Each structure stands twice: as structure tokens, then as C-alpha cells.
Amino acid sequence: MVKELNDSVTYWVKADYNKSGLAQDASPVRALQSAFRKLAKRWTKRFDDMADKLAAKFANAALVNSDVSLSTAFKDIGVTVQFKMTEPMNNALQAVIAENVNLIKSIPEQYLTQVETLVMQSAGRGRDLGYLADELQKRYGITKRRAALIARDQNNKATSVMQVARQTSLGITEGIWHHSHAGKVPRPSHVKANGTKFDLSKGLLLDGEWLLPGEAINCRCTWSAVIPGLN
Ligand SMILES: [Zn+2]
């Protein structure tokens, strides 16, 4: 959708920018702005509609994934557990959905605000379409990277939050931190935390912050549940 958004804006700019008569007088610039805002409004609505559906789907997938991995851990020790939706789990799920919706909505918001500024500045200064097209391409790159970071980060965070809620509702209170060894630049504190037992309600105090595995940005650490009476 970020690509579609950028294609649509780029198409509009190419078709309308030169028609605006640039900085010759104020009204074409204003007409350009009002036309851009109409386009922006349409895209904001499309993202808004998509955000609610996508966030719910995403949070449910995180829930299913964490249940599958926990159920495997139990199966390995010969125990079958029934997973029911508990109130803390539902609260965690709703919190994940709400945060996700806001982040998804912020993607077109930031992009469209930046592009509007760019278009208006270019028009006001009489810059040519080539300059504007280059700048748009840069904004597209930034937006795409930001969307990817949000998706990755939310996925790790949602998995952590749902796992804590699920494990807590099964009477599990502790976990053992596992460093992922996946990142190119691992955080030394996370490497050191590998194998450390921690309280699920608190996490570990790393670099001055109480964190669960997967909670810090780009953190791919995980944990295994300490099953009472077994570990
Ligand atoms: Zn980590």
C-alpha cells in the first residue's frame, strides 16, 4: 500500500504540478494545495480502513504463533494444555491492536505531510518537476523503511506481550532469556543476558530499562518458559 500510495502521489504530481503555473502568482499554488489535500484525504481513509482489519488479523496471528510454540514446549514434556482466551490475554490482544492501528495510520500521515510541504516549497520556489520527483523518491524510500521497521518491531513486541499473557494465565512466572545471535550488531547486554532467568512480569534490567525479549527495537531475543515443577 505504501507503493500504491507513492505511485498515486507521483502520478498526481507529474500530471498537475506543471499545470499549476508554479510561483507566478499565489492562487495556482493554493489550487495545487487544495487538490493535493483531496488526494491525501482519500489515501488517509484507505489506510484507516485497512488499519483496523490488518491490526486485528496481525494480533490474532501473533496469538496463534505464541500458542503454537508454547504448545510444542508442553508436548515435548508430554503435557497437553487447553488454551482459553483469558481476560489478561484479551487485554493484551486489544492493546496490541490499538498500538498497531495507530502506527499503521501514522505511515501515510507522515508521508503525506512531508510530501505536501515538499510540493508547496517546490511550487513556491519555482523548482522543476525533476527536482520534485527525486525528492518524492527519497520520501518513498524513507516511508518504506519505516513501514518495514514498524512491521518487524510490532511483530516481536506483539509476540512478547501475547506470550507473557498466555504463560502467566497458565501459572508460569519465569522465563529464560535466549539471545537470537541473528543481528549483525547485537546489543552486548542482550548477548550477556543469554541463559538468564527472569520474572515474566518484569523482564530484565538491560541498559537501564526493564525489558522482555523482543521488546527493544529490532531485538530478536526470545525466551523459554520455566514450567513450575519441571525446570
Ligand atoms: Zn535482544
Residues whose N, C-alpha, C, O or C-beta is under 5 A from the ligand:
A	BS01	ZN	H190 C219 R220 C221
